[in-house]
Amino acid sequence: MPDMEMPEIGKISPEIFREIIFPRLGAKSDKVLVGPQHGVDVGIAEIGGQAVSFTTDPVFIVPQYGFERAAWFAIHIIASDSVTSGLKPKFLSIDLNLPMDMTKEQLSAMWSVMHRECENMGINVITGHTARYEGCSYPMVGGATMIGIGGLDEYVSPRFAREGDKIIITKGPAIEACGIFAAVFPGLITKKFGDDFASRAGGLFYQMSVVDDALAAVSIGVRDNGVSSMHDATECGIWGGLFEVAQAAGLGVRIIKDDIVVADGVPEICRLFGIDDPYAAISEGTLIVTCRPHRACDVIQALSAKNIPSSIVGELTAPEKGMVLVDQGRESALLHPVVDPFWKAFSKAMQGE
């Protein structure tokens, strides 16, 4: 395969996934309820009469955040994927391949926060591997698998989504992009917008989790009684996430852009760092929910009770209607961004351009 078909950075494309990964998944099992699928954050298997979810992610530690904040983010990245199954995460297996320059004090600070967050979420660290190696460097310092457990009637998946399901989005676009910029460049943001703005922007960092969002959403019911699927809008943001949800469900989508909530400070930070389309930027912390129409308002209320802003932004449609975006009354095709604009913007900011 020519190198030009691979992405410059970030996740591989759906085409490469379908060509290389999907046809080669090891031994087959009739216990797999939800297998690998582009745009689906978890796998689910039936084990002992229960639904067991699995999700795997890098352990992502950025020293520039400070080791405590970096550790909080690393655990919530993994947990945020896990909860999109609708099941509560219960166990964590973690591999730490640490850089040679990491100190005992830094490891202690990092692990103390990881322990605290797992304890708060009811997650037991069940096994792992911890070592320092030559050739290992930040931010990718290992990998982890989180496991959730629940009833066979409790999990959600795009296969339960139906034409007419309402689409709910929490928090809005570019939460992760702006949270990271606020953490790494507080001086620049303060200089441009002032202390009050910078202080509010700093709060975006701790919005980069959908754990509370997802658990609140499924509390009202699942499948025909509520939430049918959930997806964390990470790489390529809201546009990428919506495209992936519809594709995974085998349906079309119609989205009203003006109905999407936007967090305070996001437009200004995106303009400052040269992100032209915040809706295409990485947005850990933004949850996309599909829900039966008669329970959509109940989901909004459950989220509001947890002080999580959200809105109904559209619905799933028949597949032949395609992916439609309505922006200021004008319809256009909703396209997958393919390349997330955050990476280039962050690289330029780090170089001081």
ABEGO torsion letter per residue (X at the ends): XBAAABBABEBBBAAAAAAAAAABAEBBBAABABBBBBGBABBBBBBGGBBBBBBBBBBBBBAAAEAAAAAAAAAAAAAAAAAAAGBBBABBBBBBBBBAABBAAAAAAAAAAAAAAAAAAGBBBABEBBBBBBGBBOABAEBBBBBBBBBAAABBBAAABBBGBBBBBBGEBGAAAAAAAAAABAAAAAAAAEAAAAAAAAAAAAABBAAAAAAAAAAAEBEAAEBABBBBBBBGEAAAAAAAAAAAAGBBBBBBAAABBBBBGAAAAAAAAGBABAAABBBBGBBBBBBBAAAAAAAAAAAAAAGBBBBBAEBBBBAAAEBBBBBGGBBBBBBBAGBBAAAAAAAAAAAGX
